[in-house]
Amino acid sequence: MKISKKGFTLMEILIAIAIVGILAAVVMVSMQSYGKKARSSRATAQLSGILPNMVSCWGNGGSISNPDGNGGENVCSIGSGYGQWPGLTGALANYSYESTYLFTNDSNWFFIVRSDGSHDNVTICCNSTMNSCENIGDASAACDQSTTW
């Protein structure tokens, strides 16, 4: 008499479920870093967009206002024609302007934006040395007018 095996045993099904669970956990962990990088890139891009306005403001005799992190403040003391500080809200809600900023003139300035550390733990530095903004690492990273990357 020939006995044919039909279907899967309980052990085979449990092993398959365990393998799928392990693979799902690995994918979820790797996807978290993509979200962190995307938020950091978006904040860096928004901040880099105001740098030409800052230089234009200085060139016309204005001074740069200090951002409070809520956005909407004029970048320049002359008026709103030079743009407004971006509000770091929504997808960027974990970021805020650091209290350390120095706007003395167009050749010597810097400001810092940091995440609150609960998710991203990054520091974005914008300065006159590089004339741009860059994610320079974790929230303890230093930033001043001489920082290079």
ZITASUL-V704471 format. One line per field, one symbol per residue. psi: psi as a letter, one per 20 degrees, with the letter a starting at -180 (. if undefined). A space follows every 50 residues. Layout:
psi->???
This chain:
psi->pppqppaqrhggghgggggggghgggggghhhhggghggghggggghhhi ghhggggghjjrqpqpqiiiriqphqihaiijrqpqpmacijiiqqpqio qongaijnqqrqpqriihgglqpppprhgikaqqojbriiqqpaijpq.
